[in-house]
Amino acid sequence: MVMKQFIQHFHVSREAFDKANLRWAILIRDRFDAVPKLSPKDYWDQETEEIYNADIIFSFDDEIINSYYLSPQYPFETVLEYEEAVADGTYTSQTEVWVDVDEMKAEILAKYGSLD
């Protein structure tokens, strides 16, 4: 995974990564008016709302990382297909890990003492 290689090459700390991931989650929520998610599974365009799973990446275990990030097989090609299937009751969302940005912020503050 490119992100794992980037972290290793530039010696990015878990703290710096967590704080940058939070900033991305805030952008998704505030600028894109979306809910950040950890594991999109319904349609490919959900990846634009995805934040990184730091626990998986910082395992630095290729097998774990590949299993997590390469496994999604999206059942729908477009948001419209997904929304129609949900609306007519033939499909229930598989995406289960939605991120509460305020909870994420509180966890980072508790863990590191600041957001900077």
MINU-829874 format. One line per 5 residues: number of its first residue (from 0); for each residue x, y, z of N, C-alpha, C. Coordinates in steps of 0.05 Angstrom, whole numbers, plus 5000, padded with zeros to 4 digits. Layout:
REM MINU-829874
NUM	X:Y:Z:X:Y:Z:X:Y:Z | ...
This chain:
REM MINU-829874
0	5017:4976:5000:5000:5000:5000:5018:5025:5000 | 5010:5044:4984:5026:5068:4981:5028:5084:5007 | 5006:5085:5022:5006:5101:5047:5026:5088:5067 | 5027:5062:5068:5046:5049:5086:5074:5056:5078 | 5080:5055:5052:5107:5062:5043:5114:5091:5048
5	5094:5109:5044:5098:5137:5050:5106:5142:5079 | 5091:5129:5097:5095:5132:5126:5123:5122:5133 | 5131:5099:5122:5157:5088:5128:5179:5105:5116 | 5176:5114:5092:5197:5129:5078:5202:5156:5092 | 5180:5170:5100:5183:5196:5112:5182:5195:5143
10	5181:5172:5154:5181:5168:5183:5159:5184:5196 | 5135:5181:5186:5112:5195:5197:5103:5182:5222 | 5101:5197:5243:5092:5186:5269:5063:5180:5269 | 5055:5162:5286:5026:5156:5289:5011:5181:5298 | 5022:5197:5315:5009:5222:5324:5004:5241:5300
15	5025:5245:5284:5021:5263:5261:5001:5252:5241 | 5001:5226:5238:4982:5213:5220:4954:5216:5230 | 4950:5210:5255:4923:5212:5267:4912:5240:5265 | 4929:5260:5269:4919:5288:5268:4913:5296:5239 | 4929:5287:5220:4923:5292:5192:4898:5278:5183
20	4894:5254:5192:4870:5238:5186:4845:5253:5197 | 4847:5264:5221:4826:5280:5232:4819:5304:5215 | 4840:5318:5205:4835:5341:5188:4820:5333:5162 | 4828:5310:5152:4814:5300:5128:4784:5293:5135 | 4779:5281:5158:4752:5275:5166:4735:5301:5169
25	4748:5322:5180:4734:5347:5183:4727:5359:5155 | 4745:5357:5136:4740:5367:5109:4717:5351:5096 | 4717:5325:5100:4695:5309:5088:4668:5318:5100 | 4668:5322:5126:4643:5330:5139:4635:5359:5132 | 4653:5377:5134:4646:5406:5131:4646:5416:5102
30	4663:5406:5085:4664:5417:5058:4649:5399:5038 | 4649:5373:5043:4635:5355:5025:4607:5348:5035 | 4601:5357:5059:4575:5352:5072:4569:5322:5071 | 4588:5306:5080:4585:5277:5081:4594:5266:5108 | 4589:5241:5113:4597:5229:5137:4622:5212:5131
35	4645:5217:5144:4668:5201:5138:4663:5172:5146 | 4677:5154:5132:4674:5126:5137:4700:5111:5136 | 4702:5089:5150:4727:5073:5150:4727:5052:5129 | 4704:5039:5124:4705:5017:5105:4681:5018:5086 | 4683:5033:5065:4661:5035:5045:4658:5008:5031
40	4633:4999:5028:4628:4973:5016:4605:4973:4996 | 4592:4996:4992:4567:4996:4976:4572:5003:4947 | 4588:5024:4942:4593:5033:4915:4620:5048:4915 | 4634:5047:4893:4662:5056:4891:4665:5085:4899 | 4646:5102:4893:4649:5131:4898:4649:5137:4928
45	4642:5118:4945:4644:5123:4974:4672:5128:4983 | 4692:5119:4967:4720:5122:4976:4728:5151:4979 | 4713:5169:4966:4720:5198:4969:4713:5207:4997 | 4698:5192:5011:4690:5199:5039:4705:5181:5059 | 4724:5167:5050:4738:5148:5068:4762:5161:5082
50	4765:5155:5107:4789:5162:5121:4805:5137:5125 | 4831:5140:5131:4848:5117:5134:4843:5103:5161 | 4846:5077:5161:4845:5062:5185:4873:5059:5196 | 4881:5077:5214:4908:5079:5223:4917:5053:5237 | 4899:5040:5251:4906:5015:5265:4915:4994:5244
55	4901:4993:5222:4909:4973:5201:4935:4981:5188 | 4938:5006:5180:4962:5015:5167:4987:5013:5185 | 4984:5022:5210:5007:5021:5228:5013:4993:5239 | 4998:4973:5229:5006:4946:5235:5031:4939:5218 | 5034:4954:5196:5055:4949:5176:5057:4920:5167
60	5035:4906:5169:5032:4879:5160:5018:4878:5134 | 5033:4871:5112:5021:4872:5085:4996:4854:5083 | 4997:4831:5095:4974:4813:5094:4949:4826:5106 | 4952:4838:5129:4929:4851:5142:4920:4875:5125 | 4938:4891:5116:4932:4915:5101:4918:4907:5075
65	4929:4888:5060:4916:4880:5035:4889:4867:5039 | 4886:4852:5060:4860:4839:5066:4839:4861:5071 | 4847:4882:5085:4828:4903:5092:4822:4921:5068 | 4843:4930:5053:4839:4950:5033:4834:4939:5005 | 4840:4914:4999:4836:4903:4972:4812:4885:4971
70	4798:4881:4993:4775:4862:4992:4749:4873:4983 | 4743:4900:4984:4716:4908:4976:4709:4902:4947 | 4686:4889:4944:4675:4885:4918:4649:4899:4917 | 4648:4923:4907:4624:4939:4908:4602:4927:4891 | 4578:4924:4903:4556:4913:4889:4543:4933:4869
75	4550:4959:4871:4538:4979:4853:4560:4996:4841 | 4555:5004:4816:4574:5021:4802:4569:5051:4808 | 4544:5058:4813:4538:5087:4817:4522:5091:4842 | 4523:5116:4851:4507:5124:4875:4477:5120:4869 | 4469:5126:4844:4441:5124:4837:4431:5095:4839
80	4447:5076:4829:4440:5048:4831:4436:5040:4860 | 4455:5049:4877:4454:5043:4905:4429:5055:4918 | 4424:5080:4913:4401:5094:4925:4374:5081:4916 | 4373:5073:4891:4348:5060:4881:4344:5033:4895 | 4365:5018:4898:4362:4992:4911:4355:4995:4941
85	4366:5015:4954:4358:5020:4982:4329:5029:4984 | 4321:5047:4966:4294:5058:4966:4273:5037:4961 | 4279:5018:4943:4259:4997:4937:4261:4973:4955 | 4279:4975:4975:4281:4954:4995:4296:4929:4987 | 4309:4929:4964:4323:4905:4955:4352:4904:4965
90	4361:4925:4978:4389:4926:4988:4390:4941:5014 | 4407:4932:5032:4413:4946:5057:4443:4952:5057 | 4450:4976:5064:4478:4985:5064:4496:4965:5078 | 4519:4959:5066:4539:4942:5079:4559:4959:5094 | 4560:4985:5088:4579:5003:5102:4570:5007:5130
95	4587:4998:5149:4579:4997:5177:4596:5016:5194 | 4619:5024:5185:4637:5039:5203:4637:5069:5194 | 4617:5084:5205:4615:5112:5200:4631:5126:5223 | 4644:5148:5217:4661:5161:5236:4648:5186:5247 | 4646:5188:5273:4636:5213:5286:4661:5231:5290
100	4662:5252:5275:4685:5270:5276:4690:5281:5303 | 4669:5289:5318:4673:5300:5345:4684:5279:5364 | 4676:5254:5361:4687:5232:5377:4717:5228:5370 | 4722:5228:5344:4750:5225:5335:4768:5247:5346 | 4757:5272:5346:4772:5295:5356:4777:5291:5386
105	4757:5283:5401:4760:5278:5430:4781:5257:5436 | 4781:5235:5420:4800:5214:5424:4828:5224:5419 | 4832:5240:5399:4859:5250:5393:4868:5270:5415 | 4850:5287:5424:4857:5305:5446:4864:5289:5471 | 4849:5269:5477:4855:5252:5501:4882:5238:5498
110	4888:5228:5474:4912:5213:5470:4937:5230:5468 | 4935:5253:5454:4959:5269:5448:4959:5296:5462 | 4937:5305:5473:4936:5330:5488:4931:5355:5471 | 4933:5353:5445:4928:5375:5427:4920:5365:5400 | 4910:5384:5383:4904:5377:5356:4925:5387:5336
115	4944:5402:5346:4965:5414:5329:4988:5395:5326
